[in-house]
Amino acid sequence: MTTRTDFQTDGMRPPARLYMRGGLLLGAAVLLSALAGWPRRAGADDSAPSPSAEFVSREIQDLTGRLQTAQGEAALFRIQLERAEAVHGYSTQYQIPADLAASIYDIALSEGIEPALAFRLVKVESNFKQTARSNKAAIGYTQLLLATARYYQPGITEAELANRDVNLRIGFRFLKDLLERFDNNLNHALLAYNRGPTIVAGILAQGGDPANGYTTKVLRGDPRAARLPEAMN
């Protein structure tokens, strides 16, 4: 099982902020040195014409554009480095291949789910096994029923639902919808994911408590668990 990723170099990596700061300082130095050079050049040869205001304006605009490009590239590099570090961290934490960790991380973000929550959900549902099947015919990493998956992708087959990225995308989208349905109550949304939204909504409507231990299992070790009623049972 491979958990080492390409960005590692003997365990030593300069922080992203140093790269970004270096890019900004370099761009600023180019701009300042270019501006400072004009009076020096003019002083060396008094007969040399002074640059026109239009020329100076164009140069400033050009250098400013270069500086903004450098800033954008530095910001993009920072984002890429933070992603690589996060993927490596999850890969190591859960002892899973880096490509699987990257898919969970990227798809969770694209579907509006916190990556930490996404990894915990997949851990509890399937223990990161693509071929996982439940006695209720739930399929794949996020243990989706075919009927649930077809709500999001009509006509999807069992083979298609077993596809890694398809399964993760639909599972995380389902969880996101449950969060919205239950007013961003993570406790209720997770219970609905496990027991079914109709069952959980019915119990809540009657003033009951739908807790069954599932939320605590998913959030074990997560600071959010301490704020959930089920965690105190």
MDAnalysis code that builds the backbone (N, CA, C; Angstrom):
import MDAnalysis as mda
import numpy as np

u = mda.Universe.empty(699, n_residues=233, atom_resindex=np.repeat(np.arange(233), 3), trajectory=True)
u.add_TopologyAttr("name", ["N", "CA", "C"] * 233)
u.add_TopologyAttr("resid", np.arange(1, 234))
u.add_TopologyAttr("resname", ["MET", "THR", "THR", "ARG", "THR", "ASP", "PHE", "GLN", "THR", "ASP", "GLY", "MET", "ARG", "PRO", "PRO", "ALA", "ARG", "LEU", "TYR", "MET", "ARG", "GLY", "GLY", "LEU", "LEU", "LEU", "GLY", "ALA", "ALA", "VAL", "LEU", "LEU", "SER", "ALA", "LEU", "ALA", "GLY", "TRP", "PRO", "ARG", "ARG", "ALA", "GLY", "ALA", "ASP", "ASP", "SER", "ALA", "PRO", "SER", "PRO", "SER", "ALA", "GLU", "PHE", "VAL", "SER", "ARG", "GLU", "ILE", "GLN", "ASP", "LEU", "THR", "GLY", "ARG", "LEU", "GLN", "THR", "ALA", "GLN", "GLY", "GLU", "ALA", "ALA", "LEU", "PHE", "ARG", "ILE", "GLN", "LEU", "GLU", "ARG", "ALA", "GLU", "ALA", "VAL", "HIS", "GLY", "TYR", "SER", "THR", "GLN", "TYR", "GLN", "ILE", "PRO", "ALA", "ASP", "LEU", "ALA", "ALA", "SER", "ILE", "TYR", "ASP", "ILE", "ALA", "LEU", "SER", "GLU", "GLY", "ILE", "GLU", "PRO", "ALA", "LEU", "ALA", "PHE", "ARG", "LEU", "VAL", "LYS", "VAL", "GLU", "SER", "ASN", "PHE", "LYS", "GLN", "THR", "ALA", "ARG", "SER", "ASN", "LYS", "ALA", "ALA", "ILE", "GLY", "TYR", "THR", "GLN", "LEU", "LEU", "LEU", "ALA", "THR", "ALA", "ARG", "TYR", "TYR", "GLN", "PRO", "GLY", "ILE", "THR", "GLU", "ALA", "GLU", "LEU", "ALA", "ASN", "ARG", "ASP", "VAL", "ASN", "LEU", "ARG", "ILE", "GLY", "PHE", "ARG", "PHE", "LEU", "LYS", "ASP", "LEU", "LEU", "GLU", "ARG", "PHE", "ASP", "ASN", "ASN", "LEU", "ASN", "HIS", "ALA", "LEU", "LEU", "ALA", "TYR", "ASN", "ARG", "GLY", "PRO", "THR", "ILE", "VAL", "ALA", "GLY", "ILE", "LEU", "ALA", "GLN", "GLY", "GLY", "ASP", "PRO", "ALA", "ASN", "GLY", "TYR", "THR", "THR", "LYS", "VAL", "LEU", "ARG", "GLY", "ASP", "PRO", "ARG", "ALA", "ALA", "ARG", "LEU", "PRO", "GLU", "ALA", "MET", "ASN"])
u.atoms.positions = np.array([
    [0.853, -1.200, 0.000],
    [0.000, 0.000, 0.000],
    [0.885, 1.245, 0.000],
    [0.626, 2.141, -0.897],
    [1.477, 3.326, -1.053],
    [0.842, 4.528, -0.389],
    [1.589, 5.139, 0.512],
    [1.093, 6.368, 1.139],
    [2.038, 7.534, 0.875],
    [3.210, 7.267, 0.297],
    [4.170, 8.338, 0.016],
    [3.761, 9.062, -1.246],
    [3.778, 10.374, -1.219],
    [3.378, 11.161, -2.369],
    [4.576, 11.873, -2.966],
    [4.429, 12.336, -4.219],
    [5.541, 12.856, -4.991],
    [6.152, 14.126, -4.415],
    [5.396, 14.869, -3.596],
    [5.904, 16.150, -3.148],
    [6.903, 16.005, -2.014],
    [7.100, 14.782, -1.488],
    [8.017, 14.596, -0.369],
    [9.461, 14.647, -0.867],
    [10.311, 15.258, -0.085],
    [11.741, 15.268, -0.353],
    [12.472, 15.056, 0.948],
    [12.670, 13.768, 1.292],
    [13.369, 13.412, 2.534],
    [12.734, 14.046, 3.752],
    [11.435, 14.245, 3.717],
    [10.715, 14.755, 4.870],
    [10.857, 16.230, 5.101],
    [11.560, 16.943, 4.199],
    [11.788, 18.370, 4.409],
    [11.062, 19.157, 3.327],
    [10.179, 20.054, 3.749],
    [9.478, 20.909, 2.795],
    [9.375, 22.305, 3.380],
    [9.870, 23.334, 2.685],
    [9.704, 24.699, 3.187],
    [8.229, 25.039, 3.262],
    [7.794, 25.766, 4.271],
    [6.383, 26.155, 4.376],
    [5.932, 26.923, 3.155],
    [4.659, 26.750, 2.799],
    [4.131, 27.420, 1.611],
    [4.269, 28.926, 1.726],
    [4.131, 29.455, 2.953],
    [4.175, 30.912, 3.093],
    [5.534, 31.483, 2.715],
    [6.624, 30.672, 2.822],
    [7.941, 31.161, 2.446],
    [8.046, 31.316, 0.935],
    [7.467, 30.360, 0.192],
    [7.456, 30.482, -1.259],
    [6.647, 31.694, -1.689],
    [5.485, 31.860, -1.071],
    [4.625, 32.973, -1.453],
    [5.300, 34.296, -1.107],
    [5.903, 34.381, 0.080],
    [6.572, 35.611, 0.484],
    [7.740, 35.915, -0.441],
    [8.476, 34.871, -0.836],
    [9.592, 35.069, -1.739],
    [9.146, 35.600, -3.083],
    [8.020, 35.071, -3.595],
    [7.517, 35.546, -4.873],
    [7.087, 36.999, -4.805],
    [6.442, 37.372, -3.722],
    [5.987, 38.752, -3.574],
    [7.166, 39.709, -3.428],
    [8.146, 39.300, -2.631],
    [9.309, 40.166, -2.439],
    [10.090, 40.333, -3.735],
    [10.198, 39.248, -4.498],
    [10.911, 39.328, -5.774],
    [10.207, 40.281, -6.724],
    [8.877, 40.152, -6.809],
    [8.120, 41.026, -7.697],
    [8.238, 42.472, -7.272],
    [8.149, 42.723, -5.973],
    [8.262, 44.095, -5.473],
    [9.664, 44.652, -5.734],
    [10.676, 43.798, -5.600],
    [12.048, 44.250, -5.837],
    [12.249, 44.639, -7.291],
    [11.643, 43.839, -8.193],
    [11.759, 44.173, -9.618],
    [11.142, 45.532, -9.900],
    [9.981, 45.772, -9.344],
    [9.287, 47.034, -9.574],
    [10.090, 48.211, -9.019],
    [10.571, 48.075, -7.789],
    [11.288, 49.182, -7.155],
    [12.629, 49.440, -7.835],
    [13.326, 48.381, -8.197],
    [14.638, 48.580, -8.825],
    [14.507, 49.227, -10.186],
    [13.442, 48.871, -10.910],
    [13.232, 49.466, -12.224],
    [12.960, 50.955, -12.102],
    [12.135, 51.313, -11.126],
    [11.826, 52.731, -10.932],
    [13.049, 53.502, -10.445],
    [13.809, 52.871, -9.552],
    [14.972, 53.555, -8.988],
    [16.085, 53.713, -10.019],
    [16.094, 52.895, -11.048],
    [17.158, 52.932, -12.027],
    [17.115, 54.128, -12.937],
    [15.945, 54.697, -13.164],
    [15.831, 55.816, -14.097],
    [16.657, 57.040, -13.673],
    [16.495, 57.517, -12.442],
    [17.282, 58.696, -12.071],
    [18.776, 58.439, -12.082],
    [19.229, 57.204, -11.733],
    [20.649, 56.896, -11.746],
    [21.197, 56.929, -13.166],
    [20.428, 56.348, -14.096],
    [20.873, 56.342, -15.483],
    [20.942, 57.763, -16.039],
    [19.939, 58.563, -15.671],
    [19.944, 59.952, -16.147],
    [21.128, 60.720, -15.582],
    [21.503, 60.453, -14.329],
    [22.619, 61.142, -13.702],
    [23.941, 60.780, -14.347],
    [24.085, 59.574, -14.867],
    [25.327, 59.150, -15.504],
    [25.530, 59.840, -16.838],
    [24.457, 60.258, -17.456],
    [24.551, 60.911, -18.768],
    [23.490, 61.986, -18.821],
    [23.926, 63.218, -18.477],
    [22.946, 64.299, -18.373],
    [22.274, 64.598, -19.699],
    [22.922, 64.184, -20.787],
    [22.318, 64.456, -22.087],
    [21.206, 63.482, -22.419],
    [21.129, 62.369, -21.651],
    [20.083, 61.382, -21.919],
    [18.737, 61.969, -21.543],
    [17.769, 61.807, -22.413],
    [16.442, 62.365, -22.124],
    [15.775, 61.641, -20.972],
    [15.063, 62.376, -20.161],
    [14.303, 61.769, -19.068],
    [13.105, 61.025, -19.646],
    [12.749, 59.914, -19.038],
    [11.599, 59.170, -19.553],
    [10.326, 60.008, -19.428],
    [9.511, 59.896, -20.434],
    [8.259, 60.647, -20.420],
    [7.305, 60.051, -19.404],
    [6.315, 60.844, -19.004],
    [5.301, 60.362, -18.050],
    [4.555, 59.176, -18.625],
    [4.320, 59.219, -19.927],
    [3.596, 58.104, -20.572],
    [4.418, 56.823, -20.510],
    [5.747, 56.960, -20.759],
    [6.625, 55.792, -20.709],
    [6.664, 55.202, -19.302],
    [6.831, 56.090, -18.305],
    [6.870, 55.639, -16.912],
    [5.562, 54.940, -16.539],
    [4.454, 55.510, -16.984],
    [3.156, 54.920, -16.670],
    [3.034, 53.512, -17.254],
    [3.500, 53.363, -18.525],
    [3.427, 52.048, -19.166],
    [4.296, 51.033, -18.428],
    [5.508, 51.484, -18.031],
    [6.413, 50.582, -17.326],
    [5.827, 50.151, -15.983],
    [5.247, 51.106, -15.282],
    [4.640, 50.782, -13.985],
    [3.498, 49.794, -14.165],
    [2.674, 50.020, -15.181],
    [1.562, 49.112, -15.442],
    [2.063, 47.713, -15.780],
    [3.129, 47.658, -16.595],
    [3.689, 46.364, -16.984],
    [4.256, 45.630, -15.781],
    [5.024, 46.343, -14.970],
    [5.625, 45.718, -13.794],
    [4.570, 45.336, -12.759],
    [3.546, 46.175, -12.643],
    [2.451, 45.850, -11.724],
    [1.747, 44.574, -12.168],
    [1.556, 44.443, -13.478],
    [0.941, 43.232, -14.006],
    [1.766, 41.997, -13.703],
    [3.099, 42.147, -13.857],
    [3.978, 41.026, -13.543],
    [3.903, 40.656, -12.062],
    [3.839, 41.677, -11.214],
    [3.749, 41.430, -9.777],
    [2.450, 40.721, -9.424],
    [1.344, 41.138, -10.044],
    [0.062, 40.494, -9.782],
    [0.070, 39.043, -10.253],
    [0.726, 38.806, -11.394],
    [0.848, 37.432, -11.881],
    [1.644, 36.584, -10.894],
    [2.728, 37.157, -10.373],
    [3.548, 36.436, -9.393],
    [2.750, 36.139, -8.125],
    [1.935, 37.108, -7.715],
    [1.096, 36.898, -6.527],
    [0.105, 35.770, -6.765],
    [-0.501, 35.767, -7.970],
    [-1.461, 34.715, -8.285],
    [-0.816, 33.346, -8.328],
    [0.374, 33.276, -8.909],
    [1.083, 32.004, -8.976],
    [1.485, 31.521, -7.585],
    [1.884, 32.461, -6.726],
    [2.252, 32.094, -5.360],
    [1.050, 31.575, -4.589],
    [-0.112, 32.230, -4.782],
    [-1.330, 31.786, -4.099],
    [-1.739, 30.398, -4.581],
    [-1.623, 30.163, -5.904],
    [-1.967, 28.856, -6.450],
    [-1.031, 27.792, -5.914],
    [0.249, 28.113, -5.835],
    [1.215, 27.162, -5.288],
    [0.891, 26.835, -3.834],
    [0.511, 27.866, -3.080],
    [0.159, 27.634, -1.670],
    [-1.019, 26.686, -1.552],
    [-2.043, 26.882, -2.384],
    [-3.218, 26.010, -2.355],
    [-2.839, 24.576, -2.718],
    [-2.002, 24.433, -3.746],
    [-1.588, 23.099, -4.174],
    [-0.768, 22.394, -3.095],
    [0.087, 23.149, -2.439],
    [0.914, 22.562, -1.391],
    [0.069, 22.164, -0.191],
    [-0.893, 23.005, 0.194],
    [-1.768, 22.689, 1.319],
    [-2.586, 21.429, 1.007],
    [-3.059, 21.308, -0.251],
    [-3.809, 20.119, -0.644],
    [-2.932, 18.874, -0.543],
    [-1.705, 18.968, -1.070],
    [-0.797, 17.825, -1.039],
    [-0.502, 17.396, 0.393],
    [-0.293, 18.354, 1.277],
    [-0.020, 18.035, 2.678],
    [-1.231, 17.399, 3.343],
    [-2.434, 17.906, 3.025],
    [-3.659, 17.344, 3.604],
    [-3.874, 15.915, 3.126],
    [-3.707, 15.687, 1.824],
    [-3.887, 14.345, 1.264],
    [-2.895, 13.372, 1.885],
    [-1.660, 13.800, 1.995],
    [-0.645, 12.939, 2.620],
    [-1.014, 12.635, 4.075],
    [-1.501, 13.658, 4.781],
    [-1.876, 13.449, 6.178],
    [-2.999, 12.444, 6.340],
    [-4.043, 12.566, 5.515],
    [-5.156, 11.611, 5.583],
    [-4.722, 10.219, 5.137],
    [-3.884, 10.160, 4.118],
    [-3.379, 8.874, 3.646],
    [-2.622, 8.144, 4.748],
    [-1.818, 8.902, 5.483],
    [-1.048, 8.318, 6.578],
    [-1.948, 7.960, 7.758],
    [-2.858, 8.856, 8.092],
    [-3.743, 8.634, 9.242],
    [-4.574, 7.371, 9.097],
    [-5.131, 7.179, 7.903],
    [-6.034, 6.042, 7.696],
    [-5.368, 4.872, 6.989],
    [-4.072, 5.018, 6.678],
    [-3.328, 3.948, 6.013],
    [-4.023, 3.494, 4.722],
    [-4.298, 4.461, 3.867],
    [-4.945, 4.194, 2.594],
    [-4.084, 4.766, 1.472],
    [-4.234, 4.278, 0.243],
    [-3.444, 4.818, -0.871],
    [-3.676, 6.308, -1.057],
    [-2.649, 6.995, -1.515],
    [-2.738, 8.442, -1.690],
    [-3.789, 8.829, -2.729],
    [-3.986, 7.995, -3.770],
    [-4.968, 8.351, -4.788],
    [-6.385, 8.281, -4.236],
    [-6.652, 7.344, -3.337],
    [-7.958, 7.275, -2.690],
    [-8.157, 8.468, -1.764],
    [-7.136, 8.799, -0.992],
    [-7.222, 9.962, -0.102],
    [-7.468, 11.233, -0.904],
    [-6.815, 11.362, -2.050],
    [-6.993, 12.547, -2.892],
    [-8.420, 12.627, -3.418],
    [-8.995, 11.499, -3.821],
    [-10.372, 11.505, -4.339],
    [-11.365, 11.903, -3.251],
    [-11.208, 11.330, -2.069],
    [-12.110, 11.670, -0.970],
    [-12.004, 13.151, -0.646],
    [-10.787, 13.645, -0.574],
    [-10.551, 15.056, -0.231],
    [-11.155, 15.980, -1.277],
    [-10.838, 15.750, -2.531],
    [-11.293, 16.640, -3.604],
    [-12.810, 16.591, -3.784],
    [-13.373, 15.401, -3.763],
    [-14.824, 15.267, -3.990],
    [-15.594, 15.832, -2.806],
    [-15.101, 15.635, -1.600],
    [-15.765, 16.205, -0.428],
    [-15.848, 17.723, -0.546],
    [-14.740, 18.354, -0.901],
    [-14.736, 19.809, -1.053],
    [-15.686, 20.252, -2.162],
    [-15.697, 19.524, -3.268],
    [-16.551, 19.916, -4.385],
    [-18.035, 19.786, -4.046],
    [-18.359, 18.898, -3.102],
    [-19.753, 18.697, -2.708],
    [-20.124, 19.467, -1.439],
    [-19.208, 20.265, -0.927],
    [-19.510, 21.098, 0.234],
    [-19.450, 20.375, 1.566],
    [-18.669, 19.293, 1.632],
    [-18.518, 18.524, 2.870],
    [-17.094, 18.704, 3.394],
    [-16.943, 18.896, 4.691],
    [-15.619, 19.002, 5.283],
    [-14.861, 17.692, 5.046],
    [-13.646, 17.757, 4.533],
    [-12.895, 16.517, 4.292],
    [-12.766, 15.628, 5.525],
    [-12.537, 16.227, 6.693],
    [-12.398, 15.415, 7.905],
    [-13.647, 14.579, 8.151],
    [-14.814, 15.181, 7.949],
    [-16.072, 14.463, 8.121],
    [-16.223, 13.387, 7.054],
    [-15.834, 13.704, 5.829],
    [-15.943, 12.741, 4.733],
    [-15.116, 11.490, 5.017],
    [-13.895, 11.685, 5.494],
    [-13.037, 10.533, 5.792],
    [-13.625, 9.695, 6.924],
    [-14.172, 10.347, 7.922],
    [-14.767, 9.600, 9.039],
    [-15.977, 8.798, 8.570],
    [-16.760, 9.395, 7.695],
    [-17.941, 8.710, 7.182],
    [-17.545, 7.458, 6.403],
    [-16.573, 7.595, 5.505],
    [-16.140, 6.449, 4.700],
    [-15.511, 5.375, 5.589],
    [-14.773, 5.799, 6.595],
    [-14.159, 4.848, 7.521],
    [-15.226, 3.991, 8.196],
    [-16.280, 4.629, 8.704],
    [-17.325, 3.901, 9.420],
    [-18.175, 3.070, 8.456],
    [-18.491, 3.629, 7.293],
    [-19.396, 2.941, 6.375],
    [-18.762, 1.719, 5.711],
    [-17.523, 1.843, 5.266],
    [-16.940, 0.756, 4.466],
    [-15.519, 0.388, 4.856],
    [-14.945, 1.097, 5.815],
    [-13.535, 0.910, 6.173],
    [-12.645, 1.044, 4.942],
    [-13.036, 1.967, 4.048],
    [-12.282, 2.295, 2.840],
    [-12.165, 1.117, 1.863],
    [-13.180, 0.251, 1.863],
    [-13.199, -0.889, 0.935],
    [-14.192, -0.625, -0.192],
    [-13.684, -0.582, -1.400],
    [-14.522, -0.285, -2.558],
    [-15.569, -1.365, -2.789],
    [-15.266, -2.605, -2.461],
    [-16.165, -3.726, -2.718],
    [-17.121, -4.007, -1.558],
    [-17.156, -3.134, -0.566],
    [-18.010, -3.371, 0.599],
    [-19.484, -3.464, 0.197],
    [-20.166, -4.442, 0.749],
    [-21.606, -4.624, 0.537],
    [-22.242, -4.941, 1.887],
    [-23.390, -4.348, 2.150],
    [-24.086, -4.622, 3.411],
    [-25.160, -5.664, 3.179],
    [-25.738, -6.148, 4.291],
    [-26.820, -7.120, 4.159],
    [-28.101, -6.492, 3.646],
    [-28.089, -5.155, 3.508],
    [-29.237, -4.459, 2.917],
    [-28.931, -3.989, 1.491],
    [-27.844, -4.525, 0.938],
    [-27.447, -4.242, -0.442],
    [-26.896, -2.835, -0.641],
    [-26.368, -2.238, 0.431],
    [-25.688, -0.954, 0.285],
    [-24.335, -1.200, -0.366],
    [-23.919, -0.258, -1.215],
    [-22.780, -0.492, -2.101],
    [-21.650, 0.517, -1.877],
    [-20.426, 0.016, -1.864],
    [-19.245, 0.845, -2.004],
    [-18.790, 1.629, -0.789],
    [-17.911, 2.585, -1.063],
    [-17.265, 3.362, -0.003],
    [-18.257, 4.050, 0.920],
    [-19.305, 4.632, 0.361],
    [-20.256, 5.379, 1.177],
    [-21.522, 4.580, 1.467],
    [-21.535, 3.303, 1.078],
    [-22.640, 2.392, 1.391],
    [-24.004, 2.967, 0.998],
    [-24.150, 3.184, -0.282],
    [-25.395, 3.727, -0.814],
    [-26.309, 2.623, -1.318],
    [-27.598, 2.784, -1.067],
    [-28.591, 1.913, -1.691],
    [-28.778, 2.371, -3.135],
    [-29.032, 1.425, -4.014],
    [-29.197, 1.759, -5.428],
    [-30.341, 2.752, -5.621],
    [-31.421, 2.581, -4.853],
    [-32.569, 3.487, -4.973],
    [-32.183, 4.919, -4.613],
    [-31.353, 5.071, -3.588],
    [-30.906, 6.404, -3.194],
    [-30.026, 7.015, -4.285],
    [-29.128, 6.209, -4.814],
    [-28.238, 6.704, -5.862],
    [-29.015, 7.122, -7.102],
    [-30.083, 6.403, -7.418],
    [-30.860, 6.728, -8.618],
    [-31.649, 8.021, -8.469],
    [-31.827, 8.485, -7.256],
    [-32.446, 9.790, -7.059],
    [-31.531, 10.883, -7.616],
    [-30.231, 10.666, -7.495],
    [-29.247, 11.649, -7.958],
    [-28.776, 11.365, -9.388],
    [-28.770, 10.112, -9.749],
    [-28.336, 9.735, -11.101],
    [-29.269, 8.651, -11.625],
    [-30.390, 9.038, -12.209],
    [-31.379, 8.067, -12.687],
    [-30.762, 7.031, -13.626],
    [-31.139, 5.791, -13.401],
    [-30.669, 4.722, -14.268],
    [-29.309, 4.159, -13.936],
    [-28.687, 4.643, -12.884],
    [-27.364, 4.146, -12.524],
    [-27.441, 2.663, -12.174],
    [-26.436, 1.905, -12.590],
    [-26.389, 0.476, -12.305],
    [-25.524, 0.205, -11.077],
    [-25.604, -1.040, -10.570],
    [-24.769, -1.404, -9.432],
    [-23.289, -1.292, -9.772],
    [-22.929, -1.689, -10.966],
    [-21.524, -1.603, -11.381],
    [-21.048, -0.152, -11.423],
    [-21.896, 0.729, -11.913],
    [-21.534, 2.145, -11.969],
    [-21.441, 2.738, -10.577],
    [-22.314, 2.316, -9.691],
    [-22.305, 2.837, -8.327],
    [-21.083, 2.357, -7.560],
    [-20.519, 1.239, -7.984],
    [-19.313, 0.726, -7.333],
    [-18.069, 1.500, -7.744],
    [-18.169, 2.319, -8.792],
    [-17.044, 3.151, -9.205],
    [-16.668, 4.103, -8.084],
    [-15.393, 4.215, -7.823],
    [-14.927, 4.993, -6.666],
    [-15.462, 6.419, -6.657],
    [-15.188, 7.171, -7.708],
    [-15.538, 8.586, -7.707],
    [-17.038, 8.806, -7.766],
    [-17.742, 7.953, -8.487],
    [-19.203, 8.063, -8.557],
    [-19.809, 7.821, -7.180],
    [-19.350, 6.788, -6.509],
    [-19.869, 6.448, -5.193],
    [-19.602, 7.553, -4.184],
    [-18.390, 8.084, -4.196],
    [-18.054, 9.154, -3.258],
    [-18.871, 10.412, -3.549],
    [-18.990, 10.751, -4.814],
    [-19.706, 11.974, -5.175],
    [-21.167, 11.902, -4.745],
    [-21.843, 10.802, -5.044],
    [-23.260, 10.692, -4.695],
    [-23.429, 10.591, -3.182],
    [-22.553, 9.858, -2.521],
    [-22.654, 9.731, -1.066],
    [-22.486, 11.060, -0.359],
    [-21.502, 11.846, -0.768],
    [-21.277, 13.141, -0.133],
    [-22.381, 14.128, -0.502],
    [-22.910, 14.020, -1.705],
    [-24.021, 14.904, -2.083],
    [-25.264, 14.574, -1.268],
    [-25.478, 13.306, -1.017],
    [-26.601, 12.864, -0.184],
    [-26.455, 13.436, 1.223],
    [-25.264, 13.349, 1.793],
    [-25.037, 13.896, 3.131],
    [-25.248, 15.401, 3.144],
    [-24.782, 16.089, 2.107],
    [-24.974, 17.536, 2.033],
    [-26.457, 17.883, 1.996],
    [-27.229, 17.143, 1.236],
    [-28.669, 17.380, 1.176],
    [-29.331, 17.130, 2.530],
    [-28.849, 16.119, 3.247],
    [-29.412, 15.831, 4.566],
    [-29.083, 16.958, 5.548],
    [-27.904, 17.510, 5.450],
    [-27.554, 18.651, 6.304],
    [-28.497, 19.823, 6.051],
    [-28.796, 20.077, 4.789],
    [-29.718, 21.169, 4.459],
    [-31.134, 20.844, 4.931],
    [-31.538, 19.603, 4.770],
    [-32.894, 19.205, 5.167],
    [-33.090, 19.330, 6.677],
    [-32.056, 19.000, 7.434],
    [-32.155, 19.035, 8.896],
    [-31.483, 20.277, 9.480],
    [-31.563, 21.377, 8.738],
    [-31.105, 22.693, 9.213],
    [-29.665, 22.685, 9.726],
    [-28.790, 21.984, 8.992],
    [-27.368, 21.908, 9.320],
    [-27.093, 21.308, 10.695],
    [-28.040, 20.509, 11.180],
    [-27.821, 19.769, 12.418],
    [-27.058, 18.494, 12.059],
    [-25.764, 18.483, 12.361],
    [-24.915, 17.361, 11.965],
    [-25.367, 16.055, 12.603],
    [-25.804, 16.129, 13.835],
    [-26.290, 14.950, 14.539],
    [-27.450, 14.308, 13.772],
    [-28.450, 15.105, 13.447],
    [-29.626, 14.578, 12.757],
    [-29.302, 14.138, 11.329],
    [-28.418, 14.881, 10.666],
    [-28.065, 14.528, 9.291],
    [-27.349, 13.176, 9.231],
    [-26.429, 12.952, 10.157],
    [-25.724, 11.676, 10.176],
    [-26.670, 10.526, 10.527],
    [-27.561, 10.762, 11.452],
    [-28.537, 9.728, 11.792],
    [-29.439, 9.423, 10.603],
    [-29.813, 10.441, 9.862],
    [-30.642, 10.239, 8.672],
    [-29.867, 9.476, 7.606],
    [-28.583, 9.722, 7.510],
    [-27.755, 8.975, 6.559],
    [-27.759, 7.492, 6.927],
    [-27.721, 7.218, 8.206],
    [-27.653, 5.832, 8.682],
    [-29.022, 5.140, 8.731],
    [-30.025, 5.838, 9.214],
    [-31.331, 5.218, 9.436],
    [-32.358, 5.532, 8.360],
    [-32.090, 6.574, 7.595],
    [-33.035, 7.020, 6.585],
    [-33.698, 8.314, 7.028],
    [-33.799, 9.292, 6.141],
    [-34.357, 10.595, 6.531],
    [-35.816, 10.540, 6.961],
    [-36.606, 9.669, 6.356],
    [-38.026, 9.575, 6.718],
    [-38.191, 9.083, 8.146],
    [-37.421, 8.072, 8.509],
    [-37.500, 7.517, 9.865],
    [-37.084, 8.559, 10.895],
    [-35.959, 9.219, 10.653],
    [-35.452, 10.207, 11.612],
    [-36.413, 11.386, 11.728],
    [-36.922, 11.862, 10.612],
    [-37.864, 12.981, 10.650],
    [-39.124, 12.602, 11.404],
    [-39.591, 11.373, 11.221],
    [-40.789, 10.918, 11.923],
    [-40.593, 10.853, 13.429],
    [-39.456, 10.346, 13.854],
    [-39.165, 10.257, 15.286],
    [-39.073, 11.643, 15.899],
    [-38.402, 12.551, 15.204],
    [-38.275, 13.913, 15.705],
    [-39.623, 14.609, 15.766],
    [-40.494, 14.356, 14.791],
    [-41.815, 14.983, 14.762],
    [-42.665, 14.556, 15.947],
    [-42.408, 13.353, 16.444],
    [-43.163, 12.844, 17.597],
    [-42.483, 13.187, 18.926],
    [-41.408, 13.975, 18.850],
    [-40.703, 14.373, 20.063],
    [-39.740, 13.331, 20.572],
    [-39.439, 12.329, 19.757],
    [-38.544, 11.270, 20.192],
    [-37.093, 11.564, 19.888],
    [-36.225, 10.661, 20.285],
    [-34.789, 10.790, 20.056],
    [-34.348, 9.658, 19.128],
    [-33.914, 9.979, 17.919],
    [-33.530, 8.932, 16.968],
    [-32.119, 8.386, 17.171],
    [-31.412, 8.838, 18.192],
    [-30.023, 8.429, 18.400],
    [-29.891, 6.923, 18.519],
    [-28.875, 6.398, 17.876],
    [-28.602, 4.958, 17.952],
    [-27.115, 4.654, 18.099],
    [-26.314, 5.678, 18.363],
    [-24.876, 5.495, 18.521],
    [-24.069, 5.758, 17.271],
    [-24.732, 5.919, 16.148],
    [-24.008, 6.088, 14.886],
    [-23.228, 7.399, 14.850],
    [-23.828, 8.471, 15.306],
    [-23.157, 9.771, 15.268],
    [-21.884, 9.749, 16.109],
    [-21.966, 9.182, 17.273],
    [-20.790, 9.086, 18.130],
    [-19.699, 8.269, 17.462],
    [-20.095, 7.209, 16.782],
    [-19.122, 6.353, 16.094],
    [-18.393, 7.128, 14.999],
    [-19.133, 7.924, 14.229],
    [-18.527, 8.694, 13.139],
    [-17.628, 9.796, 13.686],
    [-18.083, 10.463, 14.721],
    [-17.369, 11.635, 15.228],
    [-16.439, 11.320, 16.390],
    [-16.184, 10.057, 16.668],
    [-15.314, 9.704, 17.784],
    [-13.966, 10.387, 17.631],
    [-13.576, 11.134, 18.655],
    [-12.323, 11.865, 18.601],
    [-12.429, 13.229, 17.953],
    [-13.616, 13.562, 17.447],
    [-13.831, 14.862, 16.811],
    [-14.394, 15.815, 17.859],
    [-13.826, 17.030, 18.017],
    [-14.323, 17.978, 19.021],
    [-15.798, 18.290, 18.875],
    [-16.354, 18.156, 17.652],
    [-17.772, 18.453, 17.460],
    [-18.655, 17.478, 18.218],
    [-18.143, 16.263, 18.459],
    [-18.958, 15.244, 19.115],
    [-19.364, 15.675, 20.517],
    [-18.517, 16.452, 21.176],
    [-18.805, 16.886, 22.538],
    [-20.005, 17.813, 22.589],
    [-20.364, 18.414, 21.443],
    [-21.481, 19.339, 21.431],
    [-22.790, 18.673, 21.002],
    [-22.717, 17.355, 20.718],
    [-23.915, 16.660, 20.258],
    [-24.557, 15.906, 21.419],
    [-25.886, 15.953, 21.520],
    [-26.563, 15.254, 22.620],
    [-26.203, 13.782, 22.681],
    [-26.066, 13.124, 21.524],
    [-25.820, 11.695, 21.520],
    [-24.476, 11.358, 22.162],
    [-23.531, 12.263, 22.071],
    [-22.208, 11.997, 22.602],
    [-22.217, 11.887, 24.112],
    [-23.260, 12.361, 24.745],
    [-23.333, 12.336, 26.214],
    [-24.085, 11.129, 26.707],
    [-24.609, 10.296, 25.791],
    [-25.364, 9.104, 26.203],
    [-24.414, 7.980, 26.638],
])
